[in-house]
Amino acid sequence: MQSDLQAFLQLDFFQQHGFTRNQCTECGAHFWTTNPEQQRCGDAPCVPYTFIDNPLGDHPYTASEMREAFLSFFENNGHERLDRYPVVARWRNDVYLTIASIADFQPHVTSGQVPPPANPLVISQPSIRLNDLEEVGRSGRHLTMFEMMGHHAFNNHEQIYWSEQTIQLCNDFLKSIGIPTDQVTYKEGEWYGGGNAGACLEVLAAGMEISTLVFMSLQRSQDGTYEVNNERYTKMPLQVVDTGYGLERLVWLTRGSQTVYDAIFPDVIKAIRNAAAEPQARDIYALADHTRCLAFMLGDGIVPSNAEEGYLARLIARRALRFIDRLEIDMTLPDIVDLHLDRLADDFPDLLEARETMHAMLDKETAKYEETLNRGRRLVARYVREHGQVPENKLIQFYDTHGVPPDVVKEVAGDAVDIPDNFASRVAELHSGTRQTAEETKESKYSTRQLYYEQPYQRSFEATVIWSGTIDGEPAVILDTTLFYPEGGGQATDTGTLRQGDKERRVLRAEKQGDAILHVLDDPLPEGSVKGTLDWQRRYDIMRHHTATHLINAAARHVLGVHIWQKGSALDDTEARLDVSHYQRITPDELRDIEATANGWVRDARPVTKQQLPREHAEQRYGMRLYQGGPPAGGTLRILEIEDVEVEACGGTHVDNTAEIGCIRITGTERVQDGVERLKFRAAEQALDYVNHRDRLLRETAATLDVSPEVLPQTVQRFFTEWKELHKQVEELQKQSVSSNVEEFHGIRIVTQDNLGTGAVKDITDQGGTVVVSKSIADEIAAIHIARSSDIDIDCGAIARTIGGMLGGGGGGKPEVAQAGGPNTEALDDAFQQAMSLVKQQLKEKHL
């Protein structure tokens, strides 16, 4: 350790309490102990655990008792108690999960940009780390989710306390729970993370680290004079006391059980063990841990998906399902999560609010998992058959892309694959890093007054061009003041005109550049005075759509559940779309309820207020629901509040009252990706235009069928039923005529009937031992359909891709059924012959 950092740790406390500084004969680290003869640091693996069956402490604590003992002790010593933060770090744009108590205050508080919510403070923060997944259940001490109890002091212009008082408080707390000073060792070390660093003391008892006391005083800098972990650091303006006490480890220490799992949730372990046909301890412990982690993940609003924090929840859920399979337990994943919820009800009642939604999400995940296994085994078998060995990158791809666990790959591939010991941790690491953030805004030496916040209903303004030039080849200006809103936060840019004397220029778009607003024009404009005019109706329609977006988001949460979080939005003057986290498709009835709820708030004429608030005040008042659209930068937040409906940090322009929206019409929904649903809608006149357009289509369709609109559904249903019956009759006739268009090829039937329908093709191939090659021409497009029975191993998709170019188009599909097509109808016969040749070639290779 660098000598300057070591100096931080030479404390008067050690001299006053009879400690000596020794060097560990095993690892070489320096440590402080009251036993001058002690030669090893007191940390595993330098020494073994000595508390198993020989606990420390004044009595065996439960998790609730230990948490309250810690919080009360520091509250009685001048710290303000804070409620926990969610385990998904929505206030941060760099990580997905809350990994420590200090993460609650990064980056805004630790950087000095925002005052802390209290100073000093104490908190017990549920945290999740997935970097040692393979050790969970095996080591006896690793957990995916744990509580980090921390007391923090932020020394800025005011000195709160530093190293001497920190270690004194630690010593006094440990004594308060019956762990005497002579049982504790303090090991010197360095800490780094999140761009900060500092000296630290690891607090050890009976061979286990129970706390870390970090004195965060450095920030990363290329020109820094301090070196930590081969990186340069310099002093930071803020000195932060960052402590972390392991709740679960302290409970384990006072109970002396064989593992930390037996100490924390013994009743859950007992229930799993009693239900297991194959009671393997490692899998039982891991399953108990993973299901507690899921209770917090899902309870705090994470929806399992294939991206971002949802991917990590799915990773844990599928590992838990795999353990259930291996243990042969007659319990479902929701059953086991429920065991934890019942235990956690008194300490975390907020988790119970999401119990029903958790059940639905976990049932959905279970069904998807089973589908994935069935499909995955076939994928792996085909890959091994075609390529032999399964390399490591393919093993990761099987899991990452197709959801096939490595042990399932091993079941199918056998010796053709080797699974790395840290496979799950590596996959988690791939998805645990930084969020996908927008490109940083370009800086500018200029500054523009943003009138669109001060006067959102103003239509024109006077300003001065303070810079004129080109941006990416387009003429542009910067004004000292503007009404033009720059594109951002999902909202489209304003447009309009700038007039200077007899020159009038169109403002094509506005862009943010640091504190300046750049106006891109259709022609150059020199510096000087200008009058700006908005395309007002466009701006007003954008304002109504943006406020409607907030209403739809709140209505979706009201109808679908508290797990609804905004995952993206885009809006302009004609329509808007909102992406939300949801575990299944939104039903037509739910869409109607969402639309009705939002329109109810429109009719209520609820006030819409906008205010600037210090970030710390906004978070304390409204919580993390503020960050629906992601966390904005800066110490001051612009807060949009719709009375008794929604509060969100938002930089867009909005109406002053929901009544101005007029009405909202949801025009559709679609699945953006697994776990994310998109709602598309229109507001105000655009909503009425949409309704009128749909009404016109309805009337025109009814007129075509010569019926009234009121009976159109029944009429269409009757026509559709008749069409299906006729279609079946045609397909039946096609199947009857097949016998004259069959070629026997080494015992395999190849059917070459033209113009076969999909139903006929399926019925024919379902008979087994059959390949179908059928050509057709429709609307001047030539097509060839290729299909095969499940007991024949040829790749129809590969054949279709090969012959697609001959038809002037393309081809593709699945190995079982595929199609090639294109406008080159003259080449249809040649393409058909080529398809037949490829079919026979594959049959020879794989069946003869």
ABEGO torsion letter per residue (X at the ends): XBAAAAAAABBAAAAAAGBBBBBBAAAGBBBBBABAABABAGBOAABBBAABGBBBEABBBBAAAAAAAAAAAAAAAGBBBBBBBBABBAABAABABBABAAAAAOAAAAAGABBBABOBBBBBBBBBBAAAAAABGAAGABBABBBBBBBBBBBBABBABBAAAAAAAAAAAAAAAGBBAAABBBBBBBBBEGGBBEBBBBBBBGGBBABBBBBBABBBBAABABBBGGBBBBBBABBBBBBBBBAAAAAAAAAGBABAAAAABAAAAAAAAAABABBBAAAAAAAAAAAAAAAAAAAAGBBBBABEAAAAAAAAAAAAAAAAAAAGBBBBAAAAAAAAAAAAAAABAAAAAAAAAAAAAAAAAAAAAAAAAAAAAAAAAAAAAAAEBBBAAAAAAAAAAAGBBAAAAAAAAEAABBBBAAAAAAAAAAAABBBBBBBBBBBBABBBBBAAAABAABABBBBBBABBBBBGGBBBBBBABBABBBBEGGBBBBBEBBBBEABBBBBABBBBBEABBBBBBABBBBBEBBBBBBBAAAAAAAAAAAAAAAAAAAAAAAAAEAABBBAEBBBBAABBBBBBBBABBBBAAAAAAAAAAAAAAAAAGBBBBBBBBBAAAAAAAAEAAAAAAEBBBEABBBBBBBBGABBBBBABBBBABAAAAGBBBBAEBBBABBGBBBBBBBBEAAAAAAAAAAAAAAAAAAAAAGBBAAAAAAAAAAAAAAAAAAAAAAAAAAAAAAAABBBBBGGBBBBABBGBBAAAAAAAAAAEGBBBBBBBBBGGBBBBBBBBBAABBBBAAAAAAAAAAAAGBBBEEBAABBBBBEABAAAAAAAAAAAAAAAAAAAAAAAX
